[in-house]
Amino acid sequence: MSNINCVLRTFLLVLLIGLLLTCVLVCRAATPDAEALLKHSDSYRNGWPSYVLRVKITHFESGKPDEDKLYEVSQKGTEKTYVEFLSPREKGQHLLMLGDDMWVYLPDTSRPIRITPLERLNGDASNGDVARTNFAIDYSAVYLRSEKLGNQNCYVLDLTAKRKGSTYQRVLYWLRVEDARPVRAEFYLTSGKHIKSASFDEYVSVGGTAQLRRWTLYDEIRHNSRSVLEYSGIAPRELPDKLFYQGRTDRF
Amino acid sequence: MIAQDAPSLEPRHDFRYAFSAIDDATFDSDLRPLLPIAATMLKDPSVILLQNQLLLEPSFTLRYHSRWSLASSAVGVTETFHGLSAADFNPPMNDPAVVTALDAALEPYTGTHTQFRVKETYAGLSAGDFDFMLGRRIVRWGTGYAFSPAGVLDPPRNPTNPTDRLNLNQGRDMAKLDYVRGPHAFSLVWSTSALAPTGSNLRDTTAFRYNILVHGFDTSLIVGNDRGGDAFGGLTFTRVIGQAWELHGEAAWREHEAILLGGKYTTTSGVSFIGEFYTPPNIPYYRDMTIAPTAGRQNYGFIYAGKSRLRELPGWKQWDLSVEIVDNLNDRSYTGILDANRRLGNHFSSYLHLEVPHGSRASDFGATPYSVATSIGVRFQL
C-alpha cells in the first residue's frame, strides 16, 4: 500500500513539474520577440537594401485637400536617404539623411542647411516620416500587449528612441499578428506629448514583395488635419555612394 | 493587398525641368540717384522710382544612364522704369554738355531694358568615384547665411538679400573635378574670368577643397589662388547640437584673416532664428563700396527670425513671414528687412519685400540711396 502511495506521489509530483514547465514554456512562447517583429515590419517599407520610390503627400484640412507635394526617395541601407523635391514650388530642393544627420538644400539659400528629423516636410509629415523608415535601427522595442484593432489581431510594441537622429522619442506600434504588417502607430515627443497618429492603409505586391502603398498621418494637436502619403514607382536600384555625399550641393 | 505591381526599370534618360515667371515691382522712396552730376540738381528730393521687372527663368537637367548630364538655367529680365526723368532736374540750360551727360547718366534709370543671363550651363561626366564638369555653374562652398568669406567661388553674397530672392545670381565658368571616397570628398576647380560679366572684378581662380563629415562636423578645408592676386585659404564647419541648434563658421585668410561665426535655433513650432557675426579685413576683396579704405576692419551683425506657414494662426496657414536686420557694428548703421509670402494654390504665390536702411549718409547702410524700398510681386512656378 505504501509502495502504491509512493508511486502515486512521485507520479503526481512529476505531473505537477511537467505542468509547470509546460506553462512556463507556453508563456515564453506567447511573448513575441519584439525586436524581431520590428525588424520584420520594416521590410514593408524597405523591401530591398537599395531602392527608389515616389511619395505623394496630400494634406487635408477639415476634410478638404489643402495641397499636395511629390518627392522621389532614394534609399541605400539604413543610414543613407536622398529625397528630391519634385513639386513646382519646391523644384531644386533636396534632402539628405546620413545616419543621425540631415541636410536640406534650397536653391535660393546660400548653403546646405542642417535640419532635424522632426521638422515638417509637408502638412503633418516630418522629414523623418519620409527619410527615416527603418524603425529597428532607430528604436528599441518592447512587447506591450496583444489586442484586436478592428478585425485584426495585433501585437502592440512600445518603441523608445535609441539614437539622437530618431524622429520621435516614443512610438506605440500596432503590428498584425499573422505577418507583422504595420497597422497603426502613435508618435510621442520627449515631453510625453502625443503629437501624431498613423494608420497604415494599403499594401501592394512589388515583384513578390509586400510593400506599403498608402498611409495616413493624423495631427493629434490640431485634430482637423491629416496627411496621406502614397508610394509609387517602388523599385530596387543600384545607387552609388556619391549620391549621398553631403558636400554635393549642386544637384538640380 | 489590392494590386500587383512589377518593379519599374531604371530609365535610360532622366529629364527634369522647371520654369518660373516673376513680376516684381519695386518702389524706391526718397530716391537719391547715384548720378555723378545730378544729386544737387534735383527739383524735388522726394523722388519715388518704380522699377518693374518681369523675369522668365527656365531650367532643365538631362541625365543619360546616370553617367552623362547636361544642365542649363537662364533668366530673361525686362526692366521698366517710371518716376525719374530729365525733367526732374534743374541742369544749367546753357551747358549742353551737362544736359547730354545727365541724359546719359539717367539712361539706366529710365525707359525699358532687356537682358538675358545664363545662370548655369554645364556638361558632366560621372565615372566611378570621379565626377567631371565643364561649363558655368553655381558652386557654394561657404557655410555662412548672410556672409561667406570662405566661399571663394560662391556668387557674391548680399547680406540684405542672402537668398537671392529674384534668382539673378550667375555661376562661374569652370572645369571641376570631384573625387568622393567614403566620407572624404576632394574638389579641384579651375575657373576662368574670360566670360565673366563686364564690370565684375573676377579673376582666373584655381581652388581645391577637402570636405569630410567627422563626429557630426561637416568640415571643409579650402585653398587656392587668384591669378595676379594673392593665395587664399579657408576653413568652414557646420554642426548640429541636439534637436534645435545648428552652429556654423568660416575662417578665411586673404592678406588678413576674416572670421564668421553663426548659429541657427529652431523652436518646436517651426520658428527659426539665425544670428551671425562677421569681421572682414578692410581690403579691396572684402570691402563694400561705401566703406572708406582708411576705415579699418569692419564688424557686422546679422539677425533673422522667420517661419514658413503660420499654421497656428487661423487664416494664416498659407503665409510665410520673416524679419532680419543686418548691422554694421562700427558705424551703427543697419538695414531692416521684412518678407511676407502668400501661397496661392500649387503654382502661384505673391510676396512683399521691404528694406529700410538707417544711418548717417556717410555710413555703410545709411548711404543706401533710398529711405524705403518696397517690392511687391507675383511668382508662378511650374
Interface residues (C-beta under 8 A of the other chain):
Chain A: E61 D66 E67 D68 L86 S87 P88 R89 K91 G92 L98 D100 D101 W103 L106 P107 D108 T109 S110 R111 P112 I113 R114 I115 T116 L118 E119 R120 K164 L189 E202 Y203 V204 S205 V206 G207 A210 R213 R222 G233 I234 A235 P236 R237 P240 D241 K242 Y245 Q246 G247 R248 T249 D250 F252
Chain B: M1 I2 A3 Q4 D5 A6 P7 S8 L9 E10 R16 A18 S59 T61 S66 A71 S73 S126 D129 D131 R137 I138 V139 R140 G142 T143 G144 Y145 S148 G151 D154 R157 P162 T163 D164 R165 N167 D178 V180 G182 A185 S187 R209 N211 L213 G216 D218 S220 T238 R239 V240 G242 Q243 A244 E246 H248 K264 T266 T268 G270 R309 R311 K317 R343 G345 N346 H347 S349 Q381 L382
